[in-house]
Amino acid sequence: MIGKWTGVPFRTFLQRIGADTTAKYVGFECADGYYSSIDMASALHPQTFLTFKISDEILAPRYGYPLSCASRPSSASRIRNGSRPCM
């Protein structure tokens, strides 16, 4: 879906939780056991966001409710795709 994503820059989230930004990768574990990761350079990119809305509406499960990681175009376009919530 093409739409306006609303969220927080992933870099800001990582800094607030005190993550080790010198690590090579960031891992994502979802409620149903799905696991994915992105490299730290992509995670820190200014166009990578933890999103909770698309087109001004709360994410639907098919878009990764409650959160999805929208990433810059040269890496995965979204970390979560489908109905598995990831946090």
Secondary structure as the mmCIF struct_conf table of DSSP 4:
data_model
#
loop_
_struct_conf.conf_type_id
_struct_conf.id
_struct_conf.beg_label_comp_id
_struct_conf.beg_label_asym_id
_struct_conf.beg_label_seq_id
_struct_conf.end_label_comp_id
_struct_conf.end_label_asym_id
_struct_conf.end_label_seq_id
STRN STRN1 TRP A 5 PRO A 9
HELX_RH_AL_P HELX_RH_AL_P1 PHE A 10 ARG A 16
TURN_TY1_P TURN_TY1_P1 ILE A 17 GLY A 18
TURN_TY1_P TURN_TY1_P2 THR A 21 THR A 22
BEND BEND1 ALA A 23 LYS A 24
STRN STRN2 TYR A 25 GLU A 29
STRN STRN3 CYS A 30 CYS A 30
TURN_TY1_P TURN_TY1_P3 ALA A 31 ASP A 32
BEND BEND2 GLY A 33 GLY A 33
STRN STRN4 TYR A 35 ASP A 39
HELX_RH_AL_P HELX_RH_AL_P2 MET A 40 LEU A 44
BEND BEND3 HIS A 45 HIS A 45
TURN_TY1_P TURN_TY1_P4 PRO A 46 GLN A 47
STRN STRN5 PHE A 49 ILE A 54
TURN_TY1_P TURN_TY1_P5 SER A 55 ASP A 56
STRN STRN6 GLU A 57 ILE A 58
HELX_LH_PP_P HELX_LH_PP_P1 LEU A 59 ALA A 60
TURN_TY1_P TURN_TY1_P6 PRO A 61 ARG A 62
STRN STRN7 TYR A 63 TYR A 63
TURN_TY1_P TURN_TY1_P7 GLY A 64 PRO A 66
STRN STRN8 SER A 68 ALA A 70
TURN_TY1_P TURN_TY1_P8 PRO A 73 SER A 74
BEND BEND4 SER A 75 SER A 75
BEND BEND5 SER A 77 SER A 77
STRN STRN9 ARG A 78 ARG A 78
BEND BEND6 ILE A 79 ILE A 79
STRN STRN10 GLY A 82 GLY A 82
BEND BEND7 SER A 83 SER A 83
STRN STRN11 CYS A 86 CYS A 86
#
